[in-house]
Amino acid sequence: MSDRPRVEKALETDDLDDWESRAVRGGAIVLGSQVAQFAIGLASTVVLARLLTPSDFGVVAMAGIVVGVLLNLKDFGLGLAIPQHARIEHADLSELFWWSLAYTTGLAVLCAAAGPGLAWFFHEPLLIPITAWLAVALWLSGLVNIPIGLLRRQMRFGAISWVNVAATLCGASAAIGLALAGWGLWSLVAQQFVHLSVHALAIALIAGFRPARMNRKDARPTPAALKRFGGETTAVRVLNEIADQLDRILVGRLAGASALGLYQMSHRWSTLPALQLLVPLKEVAVTTFSRLRDDPPRYRAATREAFTAVLSLVLPVLAYLLADAHVVIPTLLGSAWSEAIPIFRLLALAAFLGCASRLMIWVYLAEARTSDRLRFTLIARPVSMLLVAAGVPYGAIGIATGYAVGRGVVAVANVVHACANSPLRAGDFTAAAARPVCAALLGAGGVGLAGAESSGVIHLLSNGAIFSLSYIACWLAIPGGLPRARRSLAWLRTGR
C-alpha cells in the first residue's frame, strides 16, 4: 500500500494545470520512441524473413485472426475512458480493476477455446497449442488495463513509449535467437509472448497502482459511466476487427498458409507507418483535444495542425512504398517474398486512403461521441466487407483490391459523418490533408519518372532521395509552405 498515496495525489490533480508542458514533452517522446520501434521492427523482420518461410508466418497469422481481435478488445476501452473522465478516485479504479480482471480472464479462456476451431477451419493442428500460449500472454497483458489508463491520465507518455520500445526489443531478440536455434514458427509465437509479458510487467511496476479490495455494495457511478464509454468503444472495435480480418480469413481458407504468409507480410508492412505513428500519437492528441473541445476555435486550430503534421509524416512513406514496392520487397525480405509485390501495392493504397478514418477516431474520442462512432460503424463496415467478399473469385489480388476500395469508400463517408456533429468541418480536414497528399503523389511521380535501373540498396537510396526532394519541394512550394512547415514541426515536437 506504500504506492497508494502517490497514486491518489496524482488523481487529485485532475485539472492537470501543467498539461500543456506535459503535452510538449509527450509529442516529442512518442515520436522518438516510434522511430526506435520502427527500426527494431524493420531489422527483426528483415532477419526473420530470411530465417523462416512464408508458411511459418502464415500459420501464426491464422492464430492472429483470433488473438489479434482479442488483444484489441482486452482493455474494454478503459485505457481511453480513464483519461477522459473529469474526476476519478482510487476506489473507482479499484472497482474497474477487478471488473477488468474478470473480463480479461474470459477473453483468455475464449482465446484458448478457439484453438480447435481454428485448427479445423484452416486444417492446421499447430493452431491449438499456439493459441493456448498466446491466451496466457493475453491474460497477463490485461492485468495492466487500469495502470496504463492511469499513466495516460497523468500524461506520462514517455514512460509508456519507452516501455513499448523495451518490449519490442525483447520480443524481437527472443524471436531471432530462437529462429537461429531452429525453432521455426515457434520463434514468432515467442516474439508475441515475450513482447506482451515484458510490456505488462513494466507498466505494472511504473504505474505503482495497487487495487483495493471491493465488494458488490461498493459499486460506484463513475465506473458505470466509464464502462458505458468502454462498451461502445469495444463494440466498434469488434466490428472493425472482424471487417479487417475478413480478407486474411478468406486468403488463409482458400489459398493456405503460404499465401496467407505473403498476404500478412504485405498487410503488416503496408500498415506499419500508420500504426507506428498515428496510433501512439492518438494518446497525446486525444488527451489534448479533449481539453480543448469546449473552445471550438482552439479545438479546430489544434486538429488542423495535428492532421497536417501527422499526414505529412505518414503519407510520403506509404506513397514511396507503393511506387517502389518492386524493389523494396525483395531487397528487404528476400526473393522468396517477390510474389507479395502486387498485393503489397494494393494494401499500401488501402493504408494511404485509410489514414482519414484513423484520424476521425481522434475526433470521435476527443468529443466522447462513441455512440455516433458505433452507429457509423454498423453501416460502414458491412459495406467494406461486401467489397472484400466481391474480390474472392479473383484470388488474393481480388481480395486485396476489394479491401482497398472499401477503405477508400469508408474513409470519405467517415470524414463526412464525423464532422457533421462536430465543431470541426469536413473542409478543415480537406485543407489539412491537401498539402501532404499532393506532395506525396508528386514524390511518387518523381520516382516513376526517374526510372532508375539500379537494384537493391543502391536503388532504394537513389529513389528515396529523388522522392524526398520531390516531396519537400512540392510541400514548400504550395503557398504558405514554410510557415506551415514550422507549425507542423512544432506540433510533432510538442504535441500541441
C-alpha positions as CSV (number, residue, x, y, z in Angstrom):
1,M,0.0,0.0,0.0
2,S,3.0,2.3,0.0
3,D,2.3,3.5,-3.5
4,R,-1.3,4.4,-2.8
5,P,-0.7,8.0,-1.5
6,R,1.3,8.7,-4.6
7,V,-1.4,7.5,-6.9
8,E,-4.1,9.3,-5.1
9,K,-2.1,12.5,-5.2
10,A,-1.9,12.2,-8.9
11,L,-5.6,11.7,-9.2
12,E,-6.3,14.8,-7.1
13,T,-4.7,17.0,-9.8
14,D,-7.3,16.0,-12.4
15,D,-7.3,19.5,-13.9
16,L,-3.6,19.0,-14.7
17,D,-2.6,22.7,-14.8
18,D,0.6,21.7,-16.4
19,W,-1.0,19.6,-19.1
20,E,0.4,21.8,-21.8
21,S,4.0,21.3,-20.7
22,R,3.3,17.5,-20.4
23,A,2.0,17.6,-24.0
24,V,5.1,19.3,-25.1
25,R,7.2,16.5,-23.7
26,G,4.8,13.8,-24.8
27,G,4.7,14.6,-28.5
28,A,8.5,14.5,-28.9
29,I,9.0,11.4,-26.8
30,V,6.2,9.4,-28.5
31,L,7.6,10.3,-31.9
32,G,11.2,9.3,-30.9
33,S,10.0,6.0,-29.4
34,Q,8.1,5.2,-32.6
35,V,11.2,5.8,-34.7
36,A,13.0,3.3,-32.4
37,Q,10.2,0.7,-32.6
38,F,10.1,1.1,-36.4
39,A,13.9,0.5,-36.6
40,I,13.7,-2.6,-34.4
41,G,10.7,-3.9,-36.3
42,L,12.3,-3.4,-39.6
43,A,15.6,-5.0,-38.6
44,S,13.9,-8.0,-37.0
45,T,11.6,-8.6,-39.9
46,V,14.4,-8.5,-42.4
47,V,16.3,-11.1,-40.4
48,L,13.3,-13.3,-39.6
49,A,12.0,-13.2,-43.3
50,R,15.3,-14.9,-44.3
51,L,15.3,-17.4,-41.5
52,L,11.7,-18.5,-41.8
53,T,9.3,-19.3,-44.6
54,P,6.1,-17.6,-45.7
55,S,4.3,-20.7,-44.5
56,D,5.7,-20.1,-40.9
57,F,4.4,-16.6,-41.0
58,G,1.1,-17.8,-42.4
59,V,0.4,-20.3,-39.7
60,V,1.0,-17.7,-37.0
61,A,-1.2,-15.3,-38.9
62,M,-4.0,-17.8,-38.8
63,A,-3.8,-17.8,-35.0
64,G,-3.6,-14.0,-35.1
65,I,-7.1,-13.8,-36.7
66,V,-8.5,-14.6,-33.3
67,V,-5.7,-13.4,-31.0
68,G,-5.3,-10.1,-32.7
69,V,-9.0,-9.4,-32.3
70,L,-9.0,-10.2,-28.6
71,L,-5.8,-8.2,-28.0
72,N,-7.6,-5.1,-29.4
73,L,-10.6,-5.8,-27.1
74,K,-8.7,-6.6,-23.9
75,D,-8.8,-3.2,-22.3
76,F,-12.6,-2.7,-23.0
77,G,-11.8,0.9,-23.9
78,L,-10.9,1.7,-20.3
79,G,-7.4,2.8,-21.3
80,L,-9.0,5.7,-23.2
81,A,-12.0,6.2,-20.9
82,I,-10.0,6.8,-17.7
83,P,-8.1,9.9,-19.1
84,Q,-11.4,11.3,-20.4
85,H,-13.3,11.4,-17.2
86,A,-13.3,14.7,-15.3
87,R,-12.8,13.3,-11.8
88,I,-11.8,9.8,-10.7
89,E,-10.8,8.3,-7.4
90,H,-8.7,5.4,-6.3
91,A,-11.8,3.4,-5.3
92,D,-13.2,3.9,-8.8
93,L,-10.0,2.5,-10.3
94,S,-10.1,-0.4,-7.9
95,E,-13.6,-1.4,-8.9
96,L,-12.6,-1.1,-12.6
97,F,-9.5,-3.3,-12.0
98,W,-11.4,-6.2,-10.5
99,W,-14.1,-6.0,-13.2
100,S,-11.4,-5.8,-15.9
101,L,-9.6,-8.8,-14.5
102,A,-12.7,-10.9,-14.8
103,Y,-13.3,-9.6,-18.3
104,T,-9.7,-10.3,-19.5
105,T,-9.9,-13.8,-17.9
106,G,-12.9,-14.5,-20.0
107,L,-11.1,-13.3,-23.2
108,A,-8.1,-15.5,-22.4
109,V,-10.4,-18.6,-22.0
110,L,-12.1,-17.7,-25.3
111,C,-8.8,-17.4,-27.0
112,A,-7.6,-20.9,-25.8
113,A,-11.0,-22.4,-26.7
114,A,-10.8,-21.0,-30.2
115,G,-7.7,-23.1,-31.0
116,P,-9.6,-26.3,-32.0
117,G,-12.0,-24.4,-34.2
118,L,-9.1,-22.6,-36.0
119,A,-7.3,-25.9,-36.4
120,W,-10.3,-27.4,-38.0
121,F,-11.1,-24.4,-40.2
122,F,-7.6,-24.0,-41.6
123,H,-6.6,-27.7,-41.4
124,E,-3.6,-26.8,-39.1
125,P,-3.3,-28.7,-35.8
126,L,-0.5,-26.5,-34.5
127,L,-3.0,-23.7,-34.0
128,I,-4.2,-25.4,-30.8
129,P,-1.0,-25.0,-28.8
130,I,-0.2,-21.7,-30.4
131,T,-3.5,-20.1,-29.3
132,A,-3.1,-21.7,-25.8
133,W,0.3,-20.0,-25.3
134,L,-0.9,-16.7,-26.6
135,A,-4.0,-16.9,-24.4
136,V,-1.7,-16.8,-21.4
137,A,0.1,-13.7,-22.8
138,L,-3.2,-12.0,-23.4
139,W,-4.3,-12.5,-19.8
140,L,-1.0,-11.1,-18.5
141,S,-1.3,-8.1,-20.7
142,G,-4.9,-7.5,-19.5
143,L,-3.7,-7.0,-15.9
144,V,-2.4,-3.5,-16.8
145,N,-5.6,-2.2,-18.4
146,I,-6.1,0.2,-15.5
147,P,-2.5,1.1,-14.8
148,I,-1.9,2.2,-18.4
149,G,-5.1,4.3,-18.3
150,L,-3.8,5.9,-15.2
151,L,-0.4,6.7,-16.9
152,R,-2.3,8.2,-19.8
153,R,-4.4,10.3,-17.4
154,Q,-1.2,11.6,-15.8
155,M,0.2,12.2,-19.4
156,R,3.2,10.1,-18.7
157,F,3.6,9.3,-22.4
158,G,7.3,9.0,-22.1
159,A,7.0,6.1,-19.7
160,I,4.5,4.3,-21.9
161,S,6.6,4.9,-25.0
162,W,9.8,3.6,-23.7
163,V,8.2,0.5,-22.2
164,N,6.9,-0.1,-25.7
165,V,10.4,0.1,-27.1
166,A,11.8,-2.2,-24.5
167,A,9.0,-4.8,-25.0
168,T,9.5,-4.6,-28.8
169,L,13.3,-5.1,-28.4
170,C,12.9,-8.1,-26.1
171,G,10.3,-9.7,-28.3
172,A,12.4,-9.3,-31.4
173,S,15.6,-10.5,-29.7
174,A,13.8,-13.6,-28.5
175,A,12.4,-14.4,-31.9
176,I,15.7,-14.0,-33.7
177,G,17.6,-16.1,-31.1
178,L,15.0,-18.9,-31.3
179,A,14.8,-18.8,-35.2
180,L,18.6,-19.2,-35.3
181,A,18.3,-22.1,-33.0
182,G,15.9,-23.8,-35.4
183,W,12.6,-23.2,-33.6
184,G,10.8,-22.3,-36.8
185,L,7.3,-20.7,-36.4
186,W,7.6,-21.0,-32.6
187,S,10.0,-18.1,-32.7
188,L,7.2,-15.9,-33.9
189,V,4.9,-17.2,-31.2
190,A,7.7,-16.4,-28.6
191,Q,8.1,-12.9,-30.1
192,Q,4.5,-12.1,-29.2
193,F,4.5,-13.8,-25.9
194,V,7.7,-12.1,-24.7
195,H,6.6,-8.7,-26.0
196,L,3.2,-8.8,-24.2
197,S,4.7,-10.2,-21.0
198,V,7.5,-7.6,-20.7
199,H,5.1,-4.8,-21.5
200,A,2.7,-5.9,-18.8
201,L,5.3,-6.3,-16.1
202,A,7.0,-2.9,-16.9
203,I,3.7,-1.0,-17.0
204,A,2.6,-2.5,-13.7
205,L,5.9,-1.6,-12.0
206,I,5.9,2.0,-13.3
207,A,2.3,2.9,-12.6
208,G,2.6,1.8,-9.0
209,F,-1.2,1.1,-8.8
210,R,-2.4,-1.2,-6.1
211,P,-6.2,-2.0,-6.2
212,A,-8.2,-2.0,-3.0
213,R,-10.5,-4.9,-2.1
214,M,-14.1,-4.3,-3.2
215,N,-17.5,-5.9,-2.8
216,R,-20.8,-5.5,-4.5
217,K,-22.2,-2.9,-2.2
218,D,-19.2,-0.7,-3.1
219,A,-20.5,-0.1,-6.7
220,R,-19.9,3.5,-7.7
221,P,-21.4,5.7,-10.5
222,T,-18.1,6.7,-12.1
223,P,-17.0,3.1,-13.1
224,A,-20.5,2.6,-14.6
225,A,-20.1,5.6,-16.8
226,L,-16.6,4.5,-17.9
227,K,-17.9,1.0,-18.7
228,R,-20.6,2.6,-20.9
229,F,-17.9,4.5,-22.8
230,G,-15.7,1.4,-23.0
231,G,-18.6,-0.8,-24.1
232,E,-19.4,1.4,-27.0
233,T,-15.7,1.7,-27.9
234,T,-15.3,-2.0,-27.7
235,A,-18.4,-2.7,-29.9
236,V,-16.8,-0.5,-32.6
237,R,-13.5,-2.4,-32.3
238,V,-15.3,-5.7,-32.7
239,L,-16.9,-4.6,-35.9
240,N,-13.7,-3.1,-37.2
241,E,-11.6,-6.1,-36.3
242,I,-14.0,-8.6,-38.0
243,A,-14.0,-6.4,-41.1
244,D,-10.2,-6.0,-41.1
245,Q,-9.6,-9.7,-40.6
246,L,-12.1,-10.9,-43.3
247,D,-9.5,-10.6,-46.1
248,R,-7.0,-12.7,-44.2
249,I,-9.6,-15.3,-43.2
250,L,-10.6,-15.7,-46.9
251,V,-7.0,-15.9,-48.1
252,G,-6.0,-18.4,-45.5
253,R,-9.0,-20.6,-46.0
254,L,-8.9,-20.5,-49.8
255,A,-5.2,-20.4,-50.6
256,G,-3.4,-21.9,-47.5
257,A,-0.6,-20.9,-45.1
258,S,2.0,-19.9,-47.6
259,A,-0.4,-17.5,-49.5
260,L,-1.5,-16.1,-46.2
261,G,2.1,-15.6,-45.1
262,L,2.7,-13.4,-48.2
263,Y,-0.6,-11.5,-47.7
264,Q,0.0,-11.0,-44.0
265,M,3.6,-9.7,-44.5
266,S,2.2,-7.3,-47.1
267,H,-0.5,-6.2,-44.8
268,R,1.9,-5.7,-41.9
269,W,4.4,-3.5,-43.8
270,S,1.7,-1.5,-45.6
271,T,0.0,-0.6,-42.4
272,L,3.2,-0.2,-40.2
273,P,3.8,3.5,-41.0
274,A,0.3,4.4,-39.9
275,L,0.3,2.2,-36.9
276,Q,3.7,3.3,-35.7
277,L,2.8,7.0,-35.8
278,L,-1.0,7.5,-35.8
279,V,-1.9,5.0,-33.1
280,P,0.6,6.2,-30.4
281,L,0.2,9.9,-31.2
282,K,-3.5,9.3,-30.7
283,E,-2.9,9.1,-27.0
284,V,-1.3,12.6,-27.0
285,A,-3.8,14.1,-29.4
286,V,-7.0,12.8,-27.9
287,T,-5.9,13.8,-24.4
288,T,-5.0,17.3,-25.7
289,F,-8.1,17.7,-27.9
290,S,-10.5,16.6,-25.2
291,R,-9.3,19.5,-23.0
292,L,-10.0,22.0,-25.9
293,R,-13.3,20.7,-27.1
294,D,-15.2,23.4,-25.1
295,D,-13.3,26.1,-27.0
296,P,-14.2,25.5,-30.7
297,P,-11.8,27.9,-32.3
298,R,-8.8,26.5,-30.5
299,Y,-10.1,22.9,-31.0
300,R,-10.4,23.4,-34.8
301,A,-7.0,25.0,-35.0
302,A,-5.4,22.2,-32.9
303,T,-7.0,19.4,-35.0
304,R,-6.0,21.0,-38.3
305,E,-2.4,21.4,-37.2
306,A,-2.3,17.9,-35.9
307,F,-3.8,16.4,-39.0
308,T,-1.3,18.2,-41.3
309,A,1.6,17.2,-39.2
310,V,0.9,13.5,-38.9
311,L,-0.2,13.1,-42.5
312,S,3.0,14.8,-43.6
313,L,4.9,12.0,-42.0
314,V,2.8,9.0,-42.8
315,L,1.6,9.7,-46.4
316,P,5.0,10.1,-48.0
317,V,6.2,6.8,-46.6
318,L,3.2,5.0,-47.9
319,A,3.4,6.7,-51.3
320,Y,7.1,5.7,-51.6
321,L,6.4,2.1,-50.7
322,L,3.6,2.0,-53.2
323,A,5.8,3.4,-56.0
324,D,8.9,1.4,-55.3
325,A,7.4,-1.9,-54.0
326,H,9.1,-3.9,-56.7
327,V,12.5,-3.2,-55.2
328,V,11.5,-2.7,-51.5
329,I,10.1,-6.2,-51.0
330,P,12.9,-8.3,-52.5
331,T,15.6,-6.1,-51.1
332,L,14.3,-6.1,-47.5
333,L,12.7,-9.5,-47.3
334,G,14.4,-11.6,-50.0
335,S,13.4,-13.1,-53.3
336,A,11.1,-15.6,-51.6
337,W,8.7,-12.8,-51.0
338,S,8.5,-11.4,-54.5
339,E,5.0,-12.8,-55.1
340,A,3.8,-10.3,-52.5
341,I,4.6,-7.2,-54.6
342,P,1.2,-6.6,-56.3
343,I,-0.7,-7.4,-53.0
344,F,1.6,-5.1,-51.1
345,R,0.9,-2.2,-53.6
346,L,-2.9,-2.6,-53.2
347,L,-2.7,-2.8,-49.4
348,A,-0.3,0.3,-49.3
349,L,-3.0,2.1,-51.3
350,A,-5.6,1.0,-48.8
351,A,-3.4,2.2,-45.9
352,F,-3.0,5.6,-47.7
353,L,-6.7,6.0,-48.0
354,G,-7.5,4.7,-44.6
355,C,-5.4,7.4,-42.8
356,A,-8.5,9.6,-42.9
357,S,-10.6,7.1,-41.0
358,R,-7.8,6.7,-38.4
359,L,-7.8,10.5,-37.8
360,M,-11.5,10.6,-37.4
361,I,-11.2,8.2,-34.5
362,W,-9.3,11.1,-32.7
363,V,-12.4,13.3,-33.3
364,Y,-14.9,10.8,-32.0
365,L,-12.9,10.0,-28.9
366,A,-11.9,13.6,-28.1
367,E,-15.6,14.6,-28.3
368,A,-16.8,11.5,-26.4
369,R,-19.0,10.6,-29.3
370,T,-18.7,6.8,-29.0
371,S,-22.4,6.3,-29.8
372,D,-22.0,8.2,-33.1
373,R,-19.0,6.2,-34.0
374,L,-20.8,2.9,-33.3
375,R,-23.8,3.9,-35.5
376,F,-21.5,4.8,-38.3
377,T,-19.5,1.5,-38.0
378,L,-22.7,-0.6,-38.0
379,I,-23.4,0.7,-41.5
380,A,-19.9,1.3,-43.0
381,R,-18.2,-2.0,-42.0
382,P,-20.7,-4.3,-43.7
383,V,-20.2,-2.3,-46.9
384,S,-16.4,-2.8,-46.8
385,M,-16.9,-6.5,-46.0
386,L,-19.1,-6.9,-49.0
387,L,-16.4,-5.3,-51.2
388,V,-13.8,-7.7,-49.9
389,A,-16.1,-10.7,-50.5
390,A,-16.7,-9.5,-54.0
391,G,-13.0,-10.0,-54.8
392,V,-12.9,-13.7,-53.8
393,P,-13.3,-15.0,-57.4
394,Y,-10.1,-13.3,-58.3
395,G,-8.0,-14.7,-55.5
396,A,-5.7,-12.8,-53.2
397,I,-5.3,-9.9,-55.7
398,G,-9.1,-9.6,-55.9
399,I,-9.5,-9.7,-52.1
400,A,-6.8,-7.0,-51.7
401,T,-8.5,-4.9,-54.4
402,G,-11.8,-5.1,-52.6
403,Y,-10.1,-4.2,-49.3
404,A,-8.5,-1.1,-50.9
405,V,-11.8,0.1,-52.5
406,G,-13.6,-0.5,-49.2
407,R,-11.0,1.6,-47.3
408,G,-11.5,4.5,-49.7
409,V,-15.3,4.4,-49.6
410,V,-15.4,4.2,-45.8
411,A,-12.8,7.0,-45.4
412,V,-14.8,9.5,-47.4
413,A,-18.0,8.6,-45.5
414,N,-16.2,8.7,-42.2
415,V,-14.9,12.3,-42.7
416,V,-18.4,13.5,-43.6
417,H,-20.1,11.7,-40.7
418,A,-17.5,12.6,-38.0
419,C,-17.6,16.3,-38.9
420,A,-21.4,16.5,-39.2
421,N,-21.9,17.0,-35.5
422,S,-18.5,18.4,-34.6
423,P,-17.0,21.9,-34.3
424,L,-14.6,20.5,-36.9
425,R,-15.8,20.7,-40.5
426,A,-15.0,18.4,-43.4
427,G,-13.4,21.4,-45.1
428,D,-11.0,21.6,-42.2
429,F,-9.8,18.0,-42.8
430,T,-9.6,18.6,-46.6
431,A,-7.5,21.7,-46.1
432,A,-5.2,19.9,-43.6
433,A,-4.7,16.9,-45.9
434,A,-4.4,18.6,-49.2
435,R,-0.7,19.7,-48.9
436,P,0.7,16.3,-47.7
437,V,-1.5,14.4,-50.2
438,C,-0.3,16.5,-53.2
439,A,3.3,16.4,-52.1
440,A,3.2,12.6,-51.6
441,L,1.7,11.9,-55.0
442,L,4.2,14.2,-56.7
443,G,7.0,12.4,-54.9
444,A,5.7,9.1,-56.2
445,G,5.5,10.5,-59.6
446,G,9.1,11.7,-59.4
447,V,10.2,8.1,-58.6
448,G,8.3,6.8,-61.6
449,L,9.7,9.4,-64.0
450,A,13.3,8.7,-62.7
451,G,13.1,5.1,-63.9
452,A,16.3,4.2,-62.1
453,E,17.8,0.9,-63.5
454,S,19.8,0.1,-60.3
455,S,18.6,-2.5,-57.9
456,G,18.8,-3.4,-54.3
457,V,20.1,-0.9,-51.7
458,I,21.5,1.5,-54.3
459,H,18.1,1.7,-55.9
460,L,16.4,2.4,-52.6
461,L,18.9,5.1,-51.7
462,S,18.7,6.9,-55.1
463,N,15.0,6.7,-55.5
464,G,14.5,7.6,-51.8
465,A,16.5,10.7,-52.4
466,I,14.5,11.6,-55.5
467,F,11.2,11.0,-53.7
468,S,12.3,13.1,-50.7
469,L,13.4,16.0,-52.7
470,S,10.3,16.0,-54.8
471,Y,8.1,15.7,-51.8
472,I,9.8,18.5,-49.8
473,A,9.8,20.8,-52.9
474,C,6.1,20.4,-53.5
475,W,5.2,20.7,-49.8
476,L,7.1,24.0,-49.5
477,A,6.1,25.3,-53.0
478,I,2.4,25.4,-52.1
479,P,1.6,28.9,-50.8
480,G,2.4,29.3,-47.1
481,G,4.7,26.3,-47.1
482,L,7.5,27.5,-44.9
483,P,5.3,28.9,-42.0
484,R,3.1,25.7,-42.2
485,A,6.2,23.5,-42.0
486,R,7.3,25.3,-38.8
487,R,3.9,24.8,-37.2
488,S,3.8,21.1,-38.2
489,L,7.3,20.5,-36.8
490,A,6.2,22.3,-33.6
491,W,3.2,20.0,-33.2
492,L,5.3,16.9,-33.7
493,R,7.8,18.2,-31.2
494,T,5.3,19.4,-28.6
495,G,2.0,17.5,-29.3
496,R,0.0,20.8,-29.4
